[in-house]
Amino acid sequence: MVLMRGSAWPSRAGRRGCASFVHRPRVEVPAMEPRLEPFDFDSWSHLARRDPGAFESRRQAAIEAFMARQAPDRRERLRRLQWRIDRERERSGNPLGACRRLSDLMWRSFAGQGGLVEHLHALQGTAPPPSRRRAQILRFRPRR
């Protein structure tokens, strides 16, 4: 299905309440793919407490549905990331521990070696800020 956009779109002034329009050529816009159902935290939370197995099945189905809509090259990268997320969740002993591990994973991919910050500096041709020095940890004998 193809949608047609009209030939007149509101200008910036039109968004502020004026009736001025800017003429734009007609363009064909492909219909968007169906969206995911809206996320309802309460129903997911209730399902997790009531039936953890069903929650996990629904979680996997939602992840697979999302990945199926992605481009093939992006899909492979997302599958690898999801595998990593699942391993971190398995390694932690509780949900709060999993949250902490995943937060650390995200921060490393943002600010760690080879992360987004480093890549942005490389694109700009600037040097990344110096990394924070780590303190030497001293071992103390246990008290008696």
Backbone torsions as a table, in degrees:
resi	resn	phi	psi	omega
1	MET	NA	138.2	-179.7
2	VAL	-121.0	131.0	176.7
3	LEU	-97.7	148.2	177.4
4	MET	-109.6	129.1	174.1
5	ARG	-86.7	146.5	-179.5
6	GLY	-68.9	172.4	-176.9
7	SER	-89.3	-5.9	-179.8
8	ALA	-127.8	122.2	177.9
9	TRP	-115.6	147.3	178.0
10	PRO	-67.1	141.9	175.9
11	SER	-84.7	-177.3	176.6
12	ARG	-59.1	-40.3	179.7
13	ALA	-61.3	-36.1	179.8
14	GLY	-62.7	-31.9	178.9
15	ARG	-72.4	-20.7	179.1
16	ARG	-91.2	3.6	175.9
17	GLY	117.2	-13.8	178.1
18	CYS	-77.2	160.9	-177.7
19	ALA	-100.2	19.7	-178.8
20	SER	-76.9	146.0	179.9
21	PHE	-129.8	152.4	176.4
22	VAL	-110.5	132.6	-179.7
23	HIS	-77.9	129.2	176.8
24	ARG	-130.3	147.2	178.6
25	PRO	-67.2	154.8	177.5
26	ARG	-71.0	134.4	177.8
27	VAL	-129.1	147.1	175.7
28	GLU	-86.9	131.9	179.9
29	VAL	-121.2	118.4	178.4
30	PRO	-63.5	144.7	177.9
31	ALA	-61.7	144.1	-179.5
32	MET	-76.4	152.5	175.0
33	GLU	-64.0	152.2	176.2
34	PRO	-58.5	141.3	-178.9
35	ARG	-84.9	163.0	172.9
36	LEU	-64.9	154.1	175.2
37	GLU	-64.4	148.4	179.8
38	PRO	-58.8	142.3	-179.3
39	PHE	-75.9	122.9	178.8
40	ASP	-113.1	97.6	-175.8
41	PHE	-56.2	-43.0	-176.5
42	ASP	-61.7	-41.9	-179.2
43	SER	-69.8	-37.8	177.1
44	TRP	-65.1	-43.1	-180.0
45	SER	-63.3	-43.5	178.5
46	HIS	-61.7	-44.4	179.5
47	LEU	-62.9	-41.0	-179.5
48	ALA	-62.9	-39.5	179.1
49	ARG	-73.6	-40.9	-175.2
50	ARG	-76.6	-44.0	-174.3
51	ASP	-146.5	84.9	-177.3
52	PRO	-55.9	-35.2	179.1
53	GLY	-65.0	-43.7	177.8
54	ALA	-66.4	-37.7	176.7
55	PHE	-58.9	-48.3	-178.4
56	GLU	-62.8	-40.1	178.0
57	SER	-63.2	-43.3	179.7
58	ARG	-67.1	-38.3	178.1
59	ARG	-61.5	-47.0	179.1
60	GLN	-62.1	-41.8	179.8
61	ALA	-63.5	-40.7	179.2
62	ALA	-65.4	-40.5	178.7
63	ILE	-64.9	-45.7	179.5
64	GLU	-62.9	-40.3	178.9
65	ALA	-63.1	-41.0	177.9
66	PHE	-64.2	-46.9	-177.4
67	MET	-66.3	-33.2	-179.3
68	ALA	-63.4	-25.4	-179.5
69	ARG	-86.7	-2.0	-177.4
70	GLN	-90.9	160.0	175.3
71	ALA	-63.1	147.1	-176.2
72	PRO	-54.6	-42.0	-179.4
73	ASP	-67.7	-35.6	178.1
74	ARG	-73.8	-34.8	-178.5
75	ARG	-59.1	-42.7	-179.2
76	GLU	-62.8	-42.6	179.5
77	ARG	-65.5	-39.4	178.1
78	LEU	-65.7	-37.7	177.7
79	ARG	-63.1	-40.5	177.8
80	ARG	-64.3	-42.6	178.6
81	LEU	-63.8	-42.7	179.6
82	GLN	-64.2	-37.5	176.5
83	TRP	-59.9	-44.2	-179.8
84	ARG	-63.9	-42.3	178.7
85	ILE	-61.9	-45.0	179.9
86	ASP	-62.5	-38.9	178.6
87	ARG	-66.0	-40.1	178.4
88	GLU	-63.9	-39.6	178.4
89	ARG	-64.3	-39.9	179.3
90	GLU	-66.7	-37.5	-176.5
91	ARG	-72.2	-25.2	-178.3
92	SER	-83.2	154.1	-176.1
93	GLY	-86.9	-15.5	-176.8
94	ASN	-156.4	169.5	-178.3
95	PRO	-60.3	-38.3	179.1
96	LEU	-66.1	-39.8	176.2
97	GLY	-63.2	-39.1	177.6
98	ALA	-64.2	-41.7	178.5
99	CYS	-60.2	-43.6	179.9
100	ARG	-64.3	-44.7	-179.3
101	ARG	-63.6	-40.7	-179.7
102	LEU	-71.1	-34.7	175.5
103	SER	-63.0	-44.5	177.6
104	ASP	-61.3	-41.0	178.5
105	LEU	-60.1	-44.3	179.8
106	MET	-65.8	-42.4	-179.8
107	TRP	-64.6	-39.0	178.0
108	ARG	-63.0	-39.5	-179.9
109	SER	-72.1	-20.2	177.9
110	PHE	-88.1	-54.8	-171.5
111	ALA	-110.9	-6.4	-177.6
112	GLY	-80.3	-178.6	179.4
113	GLN	-60.0	128.0	-178.1
114	GLY	76.7	11.7	-177.7
115	GLY	-86.0	-175.8	-176.6
116	LEU	-59.0	-45.0	-178.6
117	VAL	-58.6	-44.8	-179.9
118	GLU	-63.1	-41.5	179.3
119	HIS	-67.3	-37.7	177.8
120	LEU	-65.4	-40.7	176.7
121	HIS	-64.0	-39.1	178.4
122	ALA	-63.3	-40.3	178.5
123	LEU	-65.4	-35.5	179.7
124	GLN	-82.7	-12.2	-178.2
125	GLY	75.1	24.0	178.6
126	THR	-111.7	158.8	178.9
127	ALA	-82.5	139.1	176.4
128	PRO	-66.9	155.6	178.1
129	PRO	-61.9	149.3	-180.0
130	PRO	-61.8	142.9	179.9
131	SER	-71.1	153.0	178.9
132	ARG	-68.0	139.2	176.9
133	ARG	-74.8	143.3	179.0
134	ARG	-94.5	141.4	179.7
135	ALA	-81.1	150.7	175.3
136	GLN	-77.5	131.0	-179.0
137	ILE	-91.5	125.6	-179.2
138	LEU	-96.4	138.0	177.4
139	ARG	-96.9	130.8	177.9
140	PHE	-108.9	146.6	175.5
141	ARG	-69.0	142.0	178.3
142	PRO	-63.2	148.1	177.3
143	ARG	-71.9	150.4	179.9
144	ARG	-91.9	NA	NA
